[in-house]
Amino acid sequence: MGSLNFVMPIHYRRDVNVALSGGRKTLEYHTSDLQQAVERLVEPTERGDPQTPLRWTCKSLSNLQAELNAQGYRIGRTKIAGILKGLGYSLQGNRKTREGKDHPDRDAQFEHIARRVKAYRHGGRPAISVDTKKKEVLGNKANGGREYRPGGKPLEVDTHDFPDKALGKAVPYGVYDIAENEALVSVGVSSDTAEFAVEAIRRWWHELGQKRYRCPRRLLITADAGGSNGHRNRLWKLELQKMADETGMKIEVCHYPPGTSKWNKTKHRSREGHTARQLHLAD
């Protein structure tokens, strides 16, 4: 028995014109300079006019859309995100890697400080590191973290964290004993001045130093190059001279090179979790 083959007839209509097409053209097809316009706005320091209409920090899709629309481009945020992805851009945070221009004597200064600290420790003389810690706004302000309280009774705090002119700010100043790995933090409620900085050192000496070091003739202080204990601060030098006259010690100060404050020992040692023994409140 033979097989049966069925053939379906195809009817062509002459009144219909079928156009073969790949879809709607992309926006870049009509505006060939769109990618360049987006790139000029995103990286103003590398491409485009230095007087770019967008600042370095204004790179959100909304800001880019507003600026492109002002330049005559009809484009949405989704399209801008696609163009940026095609150009190799992605959302990224900041990375702390730049410390500024290195001083030619930077390494030599670090080596000098290390030698002086070693010499003081070998001779049983006091060597301390000092620095002002992060200032805190005083008052009933919101704080991160949680604590156990009766259900439905959270601690009520101020709506805003604006500084209270009557209360001011707390100014912690840390004095870290390098040999003993112990710090004393004095907290002022006025200002971070050289007079307050030296008073914090003086309190460390009376509370801890003179009990630990018997009749030393010299005191070594390592500090940042700026701020209340900066190397150009005349009041800092004057107050240190007063303390030297009071104690009869010769006070030697070694400043870290500019831009290297993160290497200061007291930055990492006089925080919570280390052996900060006492807390002073000073006006």
C-alpha positions as CSV (number, residue, x, y, z in Angstrom):
1,M,0.0,0.0,0.0
2,G,1.4,3.4,-0.9
3,S,1.9,6.3,1.5
4,L,-0.3,9.4,1.4
5,N,1.3,12.8,1.3
6,F,-0.8,15.8,2.3
7,V,0.2,19.2,1.0
8,M,-1.3,22.3,2.5
9,P,-1.8,25.0,0.0
10,I,-0.3,28.5,0.7
11,H,-2.3,31.5,-0.4
12,Y,-0.5,34.8,-1.1
13,R,-2.3,38.1,-0.8
14,R,-1.2,40.7,-3.2
15,D,-2.6,43.6,-1.1
16,V,-0.3,43.0,1.9
17,N,3.4,44.2,1.8
18,V,5.6,42.3,4.3
19,A,8.7,44.3,5.4
20,L,11.6,42.4,6.9
21,S,13.1,44.5,9.8
22,G,15.3,44.0,12.9
23,G,13.1,46.1,15.2
24,R,13.3,49.7,16.3
25,K,16.7,51.4,16.0
26,T,18.6,52.0,19.3
27,L,18.9,55.5,20.6
28,E,22.7,55.5,19.8
29,Y,21.8,55.0,16.2
30,H,20.0,58.3,16.0
31,T,22.5,60.1,18.3
32,S,25.9,58.8,17.6
33,D,27.6,61.1,20.2
34,L,25.5,59.9,23.1
35,Q,28.1,57.6,24.6
36,Q,30.7,60.3,24.4
37,A,28.3,62.7,26.1
38,V,27.7,60.3,29.0
39,E,31.4,59.5,29.3
40,R,32.3,63.2,29.5
41,L,30.0,63.7,32.4
42,V,31.1,60.6,34.4
43,E,34.8,61.1,34.2
44,P,35.4,64.9,34.1
45,T,39.0,64.6,35.3
46,E,40.0,62.4,32.4
47,R,37.7,63.3,29.6
48,G,36.0,66.5,28.6
49,D,36.3,70.2,29.6
50,P,37.7,70.8,33.1
51,Q,34.8,73.2,33.7
52,T,32.3,70.3,33.4
53,P,28.7,71.0,34.5
54,L,28.8,68.0,36.9
55,R,31.0,67.8,39.9
56,W,33.1,64.8,40.7
57,T,30.7,63.5,43.3
58,C,27.5,64.0,41.3
59,K,27.4,60.8,39.3
60,S,23.9,59.4,40.1
61,L,21.6,58.4,37.2
62,S,19.2,61.2,38.1
63,N,21.9,63.8,37.9
64,L,23.2,62.4,34.6
65,Q,19.7,62.3,33.2
66,A,19.0,65.9,34.1
67,E,22.2,67.1,32.6
68,L,21.8,65.1,29.4
69,N,18.2,66.4,29.0
70,A,19.5,69.9,29.5
71,Q,22.0,69.3,26.6
72,G,19.1,68.2,24.3
73,Y,19.3,64.4,24.7
74,R,16.0,62.6,25.4
75,I,17.1,59.7,27.6
76,G,16.0,57.9,30.7
77,R,17.9,56.5,33.6
78,T,17.6,52.9,32.5
79,K,19.2,53.7,29.2
80,I,22.0,55.6,30.9
81,A,22.7,52.6,33.2
82,G,22.9,50.4,30.1
83,I,25.4,52.8,28.4
84,L,27.5,52.9,31.5
85,K,27.6,49.2,31.8
86,G,28.6,48.9,28.1
87,L,31.5,51.4,28.8
88,G,32.8,49.3,31.6
89,Y,31.5,51.3,34.6
90,S,30.0,50.0,37.8
91,L,28.9,51.3,41.1
92,Q,31.9,51.6,43.4
93,G,32.7,53.2,46.7
94,N,35.8,55.2,47.7
95,R,39.0,53.5,48.6
96,K,41.4,55.2,51.1
97,T,44.7,54.7,49.3
98,R,46.0,58.3,48.6
99,E,48.1,59.9,51.3
100,G,49.3,62.9,49.4
101,K,52.8,63.6,48.1
102,D,55.5,61.8,50.1
103,H,58.1,63.9,51.8
104,P,61.7,63.0,50.7
105,D,62.6,62.5,54.4
106,R,59.5,60.5,55.4
107,D,61.2,57.2,55.8
108,A,64.2,58.8,57.6
109,Q,61.8,60.5,60.1
110,F,60.0,57.1,60.9
111,E,63.4,55.5,61.4
112,H,64.5,58.4,63.7
113,I,61.3,58.0,65.8
114,A,61.7,54.3,66.1
115,R,65.3,54.7,67.3
116,R,64.3,57.3,69.8
117,V,61.5,55.2,71.3
118,K,63.8,52.2,71.5
119,A,66.4,54.2,73.2
120,Y,64.0,55.6,75.8
121,R,62.5,52.1,76.5
122,H,66.0,50.6,76.9
123,G,66.9,53.3,79.4
124,G,63.7,53.0,81.4
125,R,62.5,56.5,80.5
126,P,58.9,57.4,79.6
127,A,57.9,57.5,75.9
128,I,54.3,58.4,75.1
129,S,52.2,59.0,72.0
130,V,49.4,61.6,72.1
131,D,46.5,62.5,69.8
132,T,43.0,64.0,69.9
133,K,40.3,61.4,69.4
134,K,37.0,61.8,67.6
135,K,34.8,64.6,69.0
136,E,31.3,63.7,70.3
137,V,28.3,65.9,70.5
138,L,27.0,66.1,74.1
139,G,23.4,65.7,75.0
140,N,20.6,63.1,74.7
141,K,21.5,62.1,71.1
142,A,20.9,58.9,69.1
143,N,23.6,56.3,69.2
144,G,24.1,53.2,67.1
145,G,23.5,49.8,68.6
146,R,20.7,48.4,70.9
147,E,20.2,47.6,74.5
148,Y,17.7,45.6,76.6
149,R,14.7,47.7,77.8
150,P,11.1,47.0,78.8
151,G,9.0,46.1,75.8
152,G,7.5,49.1,74.0
153,K,9.6,51.6,76.0
154,P,12.6,52.6,73.9
155,L,14.9,55.3,75.2
156,E,13.7,58.7,73.8
157,V,16.4,60.9,72.3
158,D,16.6,64.1,70.4
159,T,15.2,64.1,66.8
160,H,18.3,65.9,65.4
161,D,21.9,65.6,66.3
162,F,22.7,69.3,66.1
163,P,25.3,70.4,68.6
164,D,23.9,72.0,71.8
165,K,25.6,75.4,72.3
166,A,25.1,75.1,76.1
167,L,26.6,71.6,76.3
168,G,29.2,71.8,73.5
169,K,31.2,68.8,72.4
170,A,33.3,66.3,74.2
171,V,37.0,66.4,73.1
172,P,38.9,63.2,74.1
173,Y,42.7,63.5,74.2
174,G,44.6,60.3,74.5
175,V,48.0,59.8,76.1
176,Y,49.4,56.3,75.4
177,D,52.3,54.8,77.3
178,I,54.2,52.9,74.5
179,A,56.2,50.6,76.8
180,E,53.3,49.7,79.2
181,N,50.6,49.5,76.4
182,E,48.3,51.6,78.5
183,A,46.5,54.8,77.9
184,L,44.8,57.6,79.8
185,V,42.1,59.7,78.1
186,S,41.2,63.1,79.3
187,V,37.9,64.6,78.0
188,G,37.4,68.3,77.6
189,V,34.2,70.1,77.1
190,S,35.6,73.4,75.7
191,S,38.0,73.3,72.7
192,D,40.9,71.3,71.4
193,T,43.7,73.7,72.3
194,A,47.4,73.3,73.0
195,E,46.8,74.2,76.6
196,F,44.3,71.4,77.0
197,A,46.6,68.9,75.2
198,V,49.5,69.7,77.6
199,E,47.1,69.5,80.6
200,A,46.1,66.0,79.5
201,I,49.8,65.0,79.4
202,R,50.3,66.6,82.8
203,R,47.4,64.6,84.3
204,W,48.9,61.4,82.8
205,W,52.2,62.2,84.5
206,H,50.6,62.8,87.9
207,E,48.2,59.9,87.8
208,L,50.4,57.2,86.1
209,G,53.8,58.4,84.9
210,Q,55.5,59.5,88.0
211,K,54.4,56.3,89.9
212,R,55.8,54.1,87.1
213,Y,59.0,56.0,86.2
214,R,61.2,57.0,89.2
215,C,62.7,60.4,88.8
216,P,63.3,60.4,85.0
217,R,65.3,63.2,83.5
218,R,63.7,63.1,80.0
219,L,60.3,62.5,78.4
220,L,59.7,61.6,74.8
221,I,56.4,62.6,73.1
222,T,55.4,61.4,69.6
223,A,52.6,63.3,67.9
224,D,51.0,64.3,64.7
225,A,52.3,67.3,62.8
226,G,49.1,69.3,63.0
227,G,46.3,70.2,65.4
228,S,46.7,71.3,69.0
229,N,50.0,69.5,69.2
230,G,51.3,70.6,65.8
231,H,55.0,71.4,65.2
232,R,54.1,75.0,64.3
233,N,51.9,75.6,67.2
234,R,53.7,78.1,69.5
235,L,51.3,77.7,72.4
236,W,52.0,74.0,72.4
237,K,55.7,74.7,72.8
238,L,55.1,77.3,75.5
239,E,52.9,75.0,77.5
240,L,55.4,72.1,77.2
241,Q,58.1,74.5,78.5
242,K,55.9,75.2,81.5
243,M,55.5,71.5,82.2
244,A,59.2,71.0,81.8
245,D,59.9,73.7,84.3
246,E,57.4,72.2,86.8
247,T,58.7,68.6,86.5
248,G,62.4,69.3,85.9
249,M,62.4,67.0,82.9
250,K,63.7,67.6,79.4
251,I,60.8,67.1,77.0
252,E,61.7,65.8,73.5
253,V,59.0,65.9,70.8
254,C,59.0,63.8,67.6
255,H,56.4,64.7,65.0
256,Y,55.2,62.2,62.4
257,P,55.5,63.4,58.7
258,P,52.4,65.1,57.3
259,G,49.7,62.8,56.1
260,T,50.8,59.8,58.2
261,S,48.7,60.3,61.3
262,K,47.3,56.7,61.0
263,W,50.7,55.4,62.1
264,N,50.4,57.2,65.4
265,K,50.3,54.6,68.2
266,T,47.6,56.3,70.2
267,K,45.2,56.1,67.1
268,H,44.8,52.4,67.7
269,R,45.7,51.9,71.4
270,S,43.5,54.3,73.3
271,R,40.2,53.1,71.9
272,E,37.5,51.2,73.7
273,G,38.6,47.6,74.2
274,H,42.2,48.4,75.2
275,T,43.5,49.3,78.6
276,A,42.3,52.8,79.0
277,R,42.4,53.1,82.8
278,Q,40.8,56.4,83.6
279,L,38.6,59.1,82.2
280,H,39.0,62.7,83.2
281,L,36.6,65.6,82.6
282,A,38.4,68.9,82.2
283,D,37.2,72.4,81.3
